[in-house]
């Protein structure tokens, strides 16, 4: 977390320097102070909103949060454009035809950032079906698994309409199994928003031939009443696996659900090692674990498949490329030794209501028979 804060501070400082040279350096003294002061306040308030809201235990009006969250996406995108043009200038590849007055350059880059973020907002609001295939010799007959993750109910990034659309997409495919891969909630007290929005009724409408299962993510342990929130999920006919396994006999599959490691530093509970809950049978073993960085344990304990979320695939370009150095894969399917890792980009998001590096994903994984792992 400290490195994340350090990076954000560096981005903010870099952005403010460029905003000064783009829009303020040629102004008179008092105009310079006024314009730069206003820009600095907007930037700082945008990036500081979530920490202050968290520390003070308050909940800002939704309109205010939306404006500042959108501003975060805009400023992050604008900072990337500034970095990109700086690199071009550094290696002498910046076209001379582009070298205009700093303010003109600044307005052009700001306009591009705004257009991209507006497109990213509409991209975020539209659930998208994504199809994947995983082959294994342990699969007897094809199995269709629907996966959604990172719902973040309680934030402005998940609406009843968006979740209803995702459920409709799931039901149209008639999956054999549905897995919710963590981060169902967002904020300290998401229960009132969950009840008011009718999310329980929406989730209970999921049609699955062999049940709907969920695991916790890190955001579940940021709430003030975890048991109350999880009970709301259970009342929606969703079975929550908390460091336990279940054998789904019609599919010949073991599903092992893991609590997120956040419970250790947020709830003071011990992390249960995977080997303590791993079944001994020879059937296909699927580990549902919110954070893909637990893949090492899954590999060591002979899991055939791990299903995760958490990354949002960076959410904002080009963070998705940075995540390639932090996770085995930030999105999609990847073979890690003898275990197939699937990471969803998530249906919802945290923070900015903008997606420029991924989609709001409803994933459909087809498990297929094979003579050997592919």
Secondary structure, 3 states (H helix, E strand, C coil): CHHHHHHHHHHHHHHHHHHHHHHCCCCCHHHHHHHHHHHHHHHHHHHHHHHHHHHHCCCCCHHHHHHHHHHHHHHHHHHHHHHHHHHHHHCCCCCHHHCCCHHHHHHHHHHHHHHHHHHHHHHHHCEEEEEEEEEECCCCCCEEEEEECCCCECCCCCCHHHHHHHHHHHHHHCCCEEEECCCCECCCCCHHHHHHCCHHHHHHCCCCCCCEEECCCHHHHHCCCHHHHHHHHHCCCCEECCCEEEEEHHHCEEEEECCCCHHHHHCCCCCCCHHHCCCCCCCEEEEEEEEHHHHHHHHHCCCCEEEEECCHHHCCCCHHHHHCCCCCCCCEEEEECCEEEEECCCCCCCCCCCCCCCCEEEEEEEEEECCCCC
